Amino acid sequence: MRTSLAVADNPVRTEPTPPHGRLSEARAAFRDSASVGLGFVPLGIAFGVLVTHSGVDWWWASLSSALVYGGSFEFLLIGLVTAATPLVFVAVSALLVNLRHVFYALSFPLDRVKGRLGKTYSTFALCDEAYALTVGHRARSWSGARILWLQLFMQLYWAGGATAGALLGSVVPRSVTGLDFALTALFTVLALDAVRDRRGDLPTPLLALLSALAARLLFPSQLLPVAFALFTAGLLARYRTARRRPSHV
């Protein structure tokens, strides 16, 4: 709101970014994304190996990372595809797993990204790590070009790792287990960091744990979508309860 008012009071014609400016933005975004790439590449390799070990053609890993780019849902999608799951259930699973992105959009700086094509790609490439980097205090001065470059590098890390893992999948013995747990391990680390950053918000991870345990006991074969559904319902119920609670000044 403050930005739009400032622009209305003092309209300024924006000039196209010079080539050297675009290059500097790309370099800065590459530095910003390097730490995430250290996690994305081995995680993508694990995903690619899992694709080939599941009996799916290797190029599905590249196609999925380019068109789906859903991280946790891509791991889940392997099992759904190999089990010939109906498309309706696949769509519902995708909605439940990626529902958190709806809330990301409330604070993600999409307004800085210019052009319809740029906004479309930025919306598509919004992942947990990109959100975490772009909403921090340090990123408040980042331009839309830098945000787009950041998201592009992240997808390239993931796609490159997935393709490499799929091509090398035949070399990795099928006796190797635990590859499907790679993403779970990453989200566990992210969750621990979030708990440390928000020590007063303990009920949220507790609610997530209870949702997972309930899904494991009630619907063990559909643990992930049921757990996400229970967790989402719990968050909505807590939000409604907090709004009804009288505030004390």
Buried (B, 14 or more C-beta within 10 A) or exposed (E): EEEEEEEEEEEEEEEEBEEEEBEBBBEBBBEBBEEBBEBBBBBBBBBBBBBBBBEBEBEBBBEBBEEEBBBBBBBBBBBBBEEEBEEEEBEEBBBBBBEBBEEBEEEBBBEBBBEEEBBEBBBEBBBBBBBBBBEEEEBEEBBBBBBBBBBBBBBBBBBBBBBBBBBBBEEBEEEEEEBBEBBEEBEEEBBEEEBEEEEEEEEBBEBBEBBBEBBEEEBEEEBBBBBBBBBBEBBEEEEEEEEEEEEEE
